[in-house]
């Protein structure tokens, strides 16, 4: 049981991460979880585990479609769809983290991995901030150029009007 009086520091906090590469192979996962699984190339069909849509016709094409390369699914009857995590979330009525843990794609980071993750995150945030600063600087430069152009244009227009006025005979004394 945690000691609530003791402040938590980085060494007492367990860091976790999602690793999509640790998800199960879609073909095996769907074969184990979908009734009347029929594969054709990298596609498969079966009875939807959520709406249980079935028909009496023998040539019926089941509504639950799966893309085995991408790990995606869609039921043409109940209009649900998603990836493997969405399948588990829908089936077990659980959160993303719970579904990822059930599929083995959620793992705890050790201290070295957590430090590397934090370092990479800080570097990414620094790059994004530098990019944002460059963008803001470019916008300021653009506005300064536009203001200079407008000033020059106004000055040129004023000079033109004065020259034109000087050349008119009815303006001369």
N, C-alpha and C positions, 0 to 999 in steps of 0.2 A: 504494500500500500504506500502511495507517495506521501512524503512529508510536505504538507501544504504550507508550513511555516518557512521552509527552506526555499529561496528563490531558484527558479529553473535557469540553468545555463545551457550553453551549446552542447555540453557533454551529456546532459540528462535527457535531451530531446532526441527522439528517434526520427530520422528523416526518411521519407519514402519517395518512390518515384514510379511512374507508369512506364513500362517498356513494351511497346507494341510488338516488338520482335519475339516476345515470349508468349504471345497468343497461340492457341493450338492451331493445327492445320485445319482450314475450313472444311475440307472434304471429310475428314475423320469426325470433326465436331458435329457437322450436320447429319452425317450418317447415323450417329449415336442418338441424336435428339429429334429427328424428323421421321414420322411414319411414312411408309410407301415411298421411300427415297429412291429416285430414279436419276441416274447420272447420264449426261450426254455431253462429252467433251469437258469443257470447263464450266458448264452449266448443270444445274440439277433442279428437280421438281419434287414436291411431296405434299402431304397434307399439312395444313397450317396447324401448329401446336397451340395457337391462341384462339382461333375461331373454330377449329375442327371441321372446316368446310369439306364435305364429301358429297359425291354424286353417285347415282346408281348406274350411270352409263359406263360401259366397259372401256370406251375409247376416250373417256374423260381425261383431260389434262389437269392435274392438280394445280390449285391456285398459288401455292407457296413456291416461289422461284428463288434460286440461289445462284450467285456468281462465285464459283469456287476459287478463282484467281484473286479476286478482290476481297473475298470474305463478306460479301453483302447479301442481304436477303430482302424480299418484298412479297407480301401476300396481296394478291389481286382481289381477294374477297373482302378482307377487313381493312385493307390499305395501311397496315403496319409495315415497317421496314427499318433497316439499319445495318449495323455491322454485328460482329459477334458479341460485343459488349452490350449493345442494345437488345440483342436476343436474350441474354441472361438477365438483364435488367427487367425486361418485359415478363419473362417467364417466372422469375423469382421475386418480382416487385421489390427490388433493392436499389441501392445507390450505385453510382459509377465505381467508387472505390471498392465496394463489396463485390460487384461483378468482376472487376479486374482481379481481385484477390482470388475469387473462385476459379477464374481462368488461368491463374498463375502469372499474370502480367504485372502484378503490383509487388514490388519488392522493397525491402528496407535497405537503405544505404549505410555503409559503414562510414566511419569518421573521415577517412581519406576521400571516399567518393563524394560525401557531403561537402567537403572543403572544395573539391574540384568543381562540383556543381555550383557552389556559391561564387567561386572565382569566375567561372564561365558566365554566370548570370550578371555579375558586376561588369565584366568586360562587354557583354552585349548591351547592357544599359548605358555604359559609357559611350559605346559606338553610336547608339541611337540618340543620345544627348548631343554628341558632336555633330551628327547628321542634322538634327533639328536646329542646332546653333548655326551651321553653315546655311541652312535653308532660310532662317530668319535674317542672317546677314545679307544673303542674296536678295531677299525681298526689300530690305532697307536700302540697299544699293540701287535697286530698280526704282524705288519710289524717289530716291534722291535724283536719279537721272531724269525721271519724269518731271520732277519739280523744276530742275534746271532747264529742261526743254521747254516747259510751259513759260518760265520766266523769259527765256530767249525769244520765244515766239511772241509773247506780249510786248517785249521791248522792240522787236523788229516791226510788229504791227503799229506800235506807237510812232516809231521813227518814220514809217511809211506814211502814216496819216499826217504827220507834221510836214514832211517833204511835199506831199500832195497839196496841203493847205498853203504852203509857201509859194507854190507854183501857180496857184489859181489867181487870176487877175482881180477878181472881186474881193480877195482877201488882202491885196496890197493897198497901202495907204497912199 
